[in-house]
Every structure is written in C-alpha cells, then in structure tokens.
Amino acid sequence: MNFTFGKQSQPSNSQQIQQIKQWVYQVLEVNEEIPVSLSQLQCTEPGCPPIETVINVMLNPVQQYKIHKSMAEIEYADISQLLDK
C-alpha cells in the first residue's frame, strides 16, 4: 500500500482536530488523559479510498480506527459508528 503524508485535499484546522478528539473520548469512553492521535493519509493504490483518517488511542495495546474520509468531512455519526466495528 502506498500512502503519501502531508498532501491533503482539504486542510484540517486545529478546531476540527480537537472536535474529533472530543468525540472519540466521549464515544469510546476513553479517559482524557490518554493521548489520541489523528493522521490523514492519501492512498495512491487502486481501489483504496483517496483520503482516510486514522485514529490511534494510545492504550496498551494501541487501538486503531480508520474512517474513509478527510478530517474536514468527519461528523459525530462517523465516530459513533466506531463502536459498531
């Protein structure tokens, strides 16, 4: 799989990032002292979504979730669906 970092279709601002993290803490019932990492990746492989957001909850072991949208497109409903996966 080929991913390129940094090149984003829609840049995310810090307010959007903080909102997504808040939703992650709320929906996954994670203590807010646990770090949450967000990464937006662009995939160049055929059949791969063009942009995906990867959410890492730094527990032991790390919990990773992927949403096939840019950070700018993520809504609360996308985060709430993480529990269904």
C-alpha positions in Angstrom: 0.0 0.0 0.0 1.4 3.4 -0.9 0.5 6.4 1.3 1.7 9.9 1.0 1.8 12.1 4.0 1.2 15.8 4.1 -0.7 16.3 0.8 -4.3 16.9 1.8 -7.3 17.6 -0.3 -8.8 19.8 2.5 -6.5 21.1 5.2 -7.9 20.4 8.7 -7.7 23.1 11.3 -6.9 22.6 15.0 -10.6 23.3 16.0 -11.7 20.4 13.8 -9.0 18.1 15.2 -10.0 19.0 18.8 -13.7 18.4 18.0 -12.9 14.9 16.6 -10.7 14.0 19.6 -13.5 15.2 21.9 -16.0 12.9 20.1 -13.5 10.0 20.4 -13.1 10.5 24.1 -16.9 10.7 24.5 -18.0 7.8 22.2 -15.2 5.3 23.2 -15.4 6.4 26.8 -11.6 7.0 27.0 -10.0 8.9 29.9 -9.0 12.3 28.5 -5.5 11.8 29.9 -5.0 9.0 27.3 -3.4 10.5 24.2 -5.4 10.3 20.9 -3.5 10.7 17.6 -5.1 11.7 14.3 -3.5 11.2 10.9 -4.9 12.0 7.5 -3.4 9.8 4.7 -3.7 9.9 1.0 -3.6 6.5 -0.7 -2.4 6.1 -4.3 -3.2 2.3 -4.6 -6.1 1.3 -6.9 -9.3 0.6 -5.0 -8.0 2.4 -1.9 -10.1 5.4 -0.7 -8.3 8.6 -1.8 -8.2 10.0 1.8 -8.6 8.3 5.1 -8.3 9.5 8.7 -6.5 7.1 11.1 -7.4 7.5 14.8 -5.0 5.9 17.3 -6.0 5.7 21.0 -2.7 5.2 22.9 -3.8 2.4 25.2 -1.8 -0.8 25.6 -2.2 -2.2 23.0 -2.9 0.8 20.8 -6.5 0.9 19.4 -6.6 2.0 15.8 -9.6 3.1 13.8 -9.9 4.2 10.2 -12.5 6.4 8.6 -12.5 6.7 4.8 -13.0 10.5 4.9 -10.8 13.5 5.4 -10.8 15.1 8.8 -12.8 18.0 7.5 -15.6 15.6 6.4 -15.9 13.6 9.7 -19.0 14.1 11.7 -20.2 12.8 15.1 -22.0 9.9 13.4 -18.8 8.6 11.9 -17.2 8.5 15.3 -20.2 6.8 16.9 -20.1 4.1 14.3 -16.6 3.1 15.5 -18.3 1.1 18.2 -20.1 -1.0 15.6 -16.9 -2.2 14.0 
